[in-house]
Amino acid sequence: MIDLHAEIQRLLALCGHHELQWRRAAAGAASANKAIRRLQAKCHRLEDTNTLLSAEVEKLRHEAHEAEKKIARLSLRILELWGGR
């Protein structure tokens, strides 16, 4: 014959164990979600930084191109002056 009281106690203990596992899993999931949100925020900041750096690189390329044109004009002027002597 089954000891009903003992069986109920065993089932309650088993339920309690599973409840503890579920709570731990839920806490782990919450922690993982926080970590994901932090990583997403960091990713967005890096994307913003990348956009700013890309714009800065484009600006510097333009400035370098303008400087090259000035150097070419000055070189021609120097050759004109040098050839005129």
C-alpha positions as CSV (number, residue, x, y, z in Angstrom):
1,M,0.0,0.0,0.0
2,I,1.2,3.5,-0.9
3,D,2.0,5.9,1.9
4,L,-0.1,8.8,0.7
5,H,1.4,11.3,3.0
6,A,5.0,10.3,2.0
7,E,4.0,10.4,-1.7
8,I,2.5,13.9,-1.3
9,Q,5.6,15.1,0.5
10,R,7.8,13.6,-2.3
11,L,5.7,15.3,-5.0
12,L,5.8,18.6,-3.1
13,A,9.6,18.4,-2.8
14,L,9.9,17.6,-6.5
15,C,7.6,20.5,-7.3
16,G,9.7,22.8,-5.1
17,H,12.9,21.6,-6.8
18,H,11.4,22.3,-10.2
19,E,10.1,25.7,-9.0
20,L,13.7,26.5,-7.9
21,Q,15.0,25.5,-11.2
22,W,12.4,27.6,-13.0
23,R,13.3,30.6,-10.8
24,R,17.0,30.1,-11.5
25,A,16.3,29.8,-15.3
26,A,14.1,33.0,-15.2
27,A,16.8,34.8,-13.3
28,G,19.4,33.6,-15.8
29,A,17.2,34.7,-18.7
30,A,16.7,38.1,-17.1
31,S,20.4,38.5,-16.7
32,A,21.0,37.4,-20.3
33,N,18.4,40.0,-21.5
34,K,20.2,42.7,-19.6
35,A,23.5,41.7,-21.1
36,I,21.9,41.7,-24.6
37,R,20.5,45.2,-24.0
38,R,23.9,46.4,-22.9
39,L,25.6,44.9,-26.0
40,Q,22.9,46.4,-28.3
41,A,23.4,49.8,-26.7
42,K,27.2,49.4,-27.2
43,C,26.6,48.4,-30.8
44,H,24.5,51.4,-31.4
45,R,27.2,53.7,-29.9
46,L,29.8,52.0,-32.1
47,E,27.6,52.4,-35.2
48,D,27.2,56.1,-34.3
49,T,31.0,56.5,-33.8
50,N,31.6,54.7,-37.1
51,T,29.2,57.1,-38.9
52,L,31.0,60.1,-37.4
53,L,34.4,58.6,-38.3
54,S,33.3,57.9,-41.8
55,A,32.2,61.5,-42.2
56,E,35.5,62.7,-40.8
57,V,37.5,60.4,-43.2
58,E,35.5,61.8,-46.2
59,K,36.2,65.4,-45.0
60,L,39.9,64.6,-44.7
61,R,40.0,63.0,-48.2
62,H,38.4,66.1,-49.6
63,E,41.0,68.3,-47.8
64,A,43.8,66.1,-49.1
65,H,42.5,66.4,-52.6
66,E,42.3,70.2,-52.3
67,A,45.8,70.2,-50.9
68,E,47.0,68.1,-53.9
69,K,45.4,70.6,-56.3
70,K,47.1,73.5,-54.6
71,I,50.5,71.7,-54.7
72,A,50.0,71.0,-58.4
73,R,49.2,74.7,-59.0
74,L,52.2,75.9,-57.0
75,S,54.4,73.4,-58.8
76,L,53.3,74.8,-62.2
77,R,53.8,78.4,-60.9
78,I,57.3,77.5,-59.7
79,L,58.1,75.9,-63.1
80,E,56.8,79.0,-64.9
81,L,59.0,81.3,-62.7
82,W,62.0,79.0,-62.9
83,G,61.6,78.8,-66.7
84,G,61.3,82.5,-67.0
85,R,64.8,83.2,-65.6
